[in-house]
Every structure is written in C-alpha cells, then in structure tokens.
Amino acid sequence: MKKIFPLLAIAAFIFGCASVAVTGRKQLNLVSNAEILPMAATQYQEVLQKGPISADEQNTAMIKRVGGRIQTAVEQYLTQNGRASDLEGFQWEFNLIDDPQTVNAWCMPGGKVAFYTAILPICKDENGVAIVMGHEVAHAIANHGRERMSQGMAQNLGLSVLSVALGQNPTGTSQLFMQAVGMGSNLGMLKFSRSHESEADHMGLIFMALAGYDPQTAPSFWERMAALGGEKPPEFLSTHPADETRIRDLKGWMPEAMKYYKK
C-alpha cells in the first residue's frame, strides 16, 4: 500500500495538469512524447514493411492530400490556441495499404496514419476520407494512446516512469504499448474506448471543418458504415458508440464545427 500511494499522488498531480485540445477533458499523462513516439515510429515502419503499400497512385495521392490539409489545419489551430507543444516530436506520414478486406484506418502517436483500401468505397470521395482522417488524427492529438499507456502502467505494472518499466518488465511494457496505441495480434487494430471514440468524433469534426471539408456530411458517412455492420460490425466500428448515439452527438456538435468551416 505504501508503494502505491506515492504513484497515485504523482498521477493525481499530472492528471490535474494535462488536458485534451478542443474538449478540455483532463487526462492522466505519465508518458511523454519523447518516450512513446520512437516506439510508435518503429511499429509503423513494421506495418508498412508487411503492407503491401497500394500501387493506386490516384487514391494514394488523395490520402496524402487530405492528410496534408488536416495536418496544416491542426497545426494552425494548436498554434493559435497556445498548444503548439502538443505536436512536439510529430513526424507526419500518410499511407494507403492495399487490403480489400480490412475496413479500417488508424493514426499512431506522432501522426503516423494508415488507410486500408477497403474503407475507400465507404468514404466515396475526398470529403469522406476527411471524415475518417479527422477522426483518426484526433486520437493522436488527444493523446489517447499515451493516456491508455499511462493508465496501464499505473494499474498493471505499478510504475510511473516508462524507462523504469522498460528496464524492469520490457515484455509487459511492449505489450502494453501495443494495446495502448491500438495494435493487436498480427498487426490487427484494437479499439479505443467508447469515450475516446466519441471524443475523436467531436475533434475530428472540428479538424475536417478547419481543413475546408464539409462536416455536415459526417452523419451520412457513419450511416454508411453502420449499414455494413449486420451481426458482426466491421473492425472500424468495434466498441464505437451506438449508431443512434453517434449520429445524435455529431448533429449536436455541428453548430460548433460549422463555425470553422469555410468553403
């Protein structure tokens, strides 16, 4: 008990200091970008090596174009709101993986984005890609992976310093990292919590609007995604909020998002 109390005290102090951009939610933060981003970059390269990277030049260019616009919008927003330090260590990448079965996309800490070709028909167009891109980038900007790793370190490893965790339990810490950033067995993606998914919906709506994409198209995109569900929802929808809740929330955030949208 004596060993746990100092950890909780430290965690409580950091929890009071860290907050999420856009939403302002307080979060636990025991891991720095300097610690987690190199791990994310290494894992991202492993994913790309196993690929295969799509040879479709047109769709690849679209992914990079949308990603670049959202990157610029996010960087400008954070800088204007005194949060440029949130992007410390970010090295953005946007890649399209040739996989006709996996309806998915994700963004690792540090802005490492991957889209799978199977999600493109549901996106339909560049605006649809922006909906997904904004949502996934929001996970990275909100530090959801870092937050989950912090929670896991405190709960499972009983440690509050990543370097100590790596030294004392490298296997457990590596597994915890994979879970925290959403990487599962065989490089399949595990899902964030419903609260994180809702927060990414909210922030993603703002980010796509800032990048010049119409946020009013978001509800219809999620309706298309939901229509794929059936008895077994696609990986991209696992643990996401209920369809009705998501659509209602998106419509509730729409007036805020529209303030940032300029055609």
Buried (B, 14 or more C-beta within 10 A) or exposed (E): EEEEEEBEEBBEEBBEEBBBBBBEBEBBBBBEBEBBBEBBBEBBEEBBEEEEEBEBEEBBEBBBBBBBBBBBBBBEBBEEEEBEEBBEBBEBBBBBBBBEEBBBBBBBBBBBBBBBBBBBEBBEEBBBBBBBBBBBBBBBBBBBBBBBBBBBBBEBBEBBBBEEBBEEBEEBBBBBBBBBBBBEEEEEBBBBEBEBBBBBBBBBBBBBBBBBBBBBBBBEBBEBBBEBEEEEBBBBBBEBBEBEEBBEBBEEBBEBBBEBBEE
